[in-house]
Amino acid sequence: MRYININGQLVKETSAKVPYNNRAFRFGYCVFETMLYRGGVIQLKEYHWNRLFAAVDQLNLMMPEIMNAAWLEAEIKRTVTKNKLDKFCRIRLQMYAGQGGLYDG
């Protein structure tokens, strides 16, 4: 069984759900970053964080203050460890707007 991290909560992949009115899937209002995790380290992580946060700013996504690079890295490591993929894996980190219309906050 694999686990997915949704806003800091680990859920079984079979239980992960996205609301029907999620703007990422309705309007493409999201950003993602694919990272290589090798030997307990996110490869080129500073490049990933810079690109991710620049894209979040471009889309004017509102992120909770807790969701900074340190928190994201800790959550990635926790998820990778839970899935027993510590040695080598690919990570897809996705950030998206909540529910509602195209221009809702």
Helices and strands as residue ranges (DSSP letters): E 3-6, E 9-12, H 23-27, E 30-38, E 41-42, H 45-59, H 69-82, E 88-96
